[in-house]
């Protein structure tokens, strides 16, 4: 996964909390050994993301610079329409929360 993000200089990485928990089990050294600096936005879908996983995703994968879009756990509904808006300072990022929908 990380080699693909590095090779293609991906700017958006969207995955499930289950996958993130699996990646966490292998530790921080593996993702830290890849250049993920091209990432500008992180996303999750499919289930609620717990605060511990959210913080790991934000710190280790996003290097504390990428907002996380949590699409309210509803893959089938076009989640991007009911998710928080990245970069909108009036909607603070909150680990484990889908925040408010896009206006």
N, C-alpha and C positions, 0 to 999 in steps of 0.2 A: 504494500500500500504506500508506504512512505517513499519508496524509490520511484513510484509512478508520479506522486505529487512533485517530487524533486525534478525528475526528468522532463516533465511537461510544464513545469513552473505554474502549477495550478494556482488559481486565485481564490477559488471557493471549494471548501471541503464539507460535504454533507453526509452524515452517517447516523446510525442509531446509538442510543445509549448502551445497548447490549454490546455492540462492537467496541465501543469505547472502553467498557469495563474489561473486555477481553484484552485490548491493547494495554491497559493499565497493568494487568497481571505480569506482563513481560518487563515492566519497569520503564523508567524514563530514558535510559541510555540508548535504546533503539531509535525512537523518534528524534532524540537529540543528536544522533549521528548523521542526520540528513538535513539538507538546506531547505527549510520550509518557509523561508522569508518571503516568498511570492504570495503566500496566503494573505488575503485581506478580509475574508468572511468565513465564519464557521456556522454550520447548521446541524440541527438534530430533528429527528422525526420518529414516529412509531410508538413512542411510550414516553412517560415523564422521565426527565433526567434529574437524578438526585444531586444535591449540592456538591458532594465530594467529586463526582465525575465531571460536573460542570466546571469546577475549579481546576481540575487536572487538564481538561480540554482547553480552557482559556489560558492557563499558565504554560503548559508544556507544548501544546500544538500551536496555539495562537500567539505565544510569546507575549501575552498580555497586551496585544495590540489589535486583535481581531474581535469584533463583536460576535456574539453567538445568537443565531436566530433559532428559537425553539418553536417549532410550528404546531404547538398545542396537541401533538400526538395523534393527529388525524390525517394519515397519509391520503386517504381516499377523497378528501374534501378540497384539494388544491391548497394545501397548508400554507403556502406563501401568502395567500390572501387573508389569513387569519392569524398571522404571526406578528411579532414585534418588528419595528422598522429599524434597520441597522443605522447607527450614526445619529439617531435622533436623541439629542441630549436630554430632552424632557422625559424620556422613557429610560430610566436607569436599568442596567443589566442586573439581574438578580438570580444567583445560583438556584436551580431547581424550580424556577418559575417561568411560565410562558409570557409573563408581563401582560400588556394590553394589546388588543388587535390593532392592525394598521387602520388609521382613520379613513 
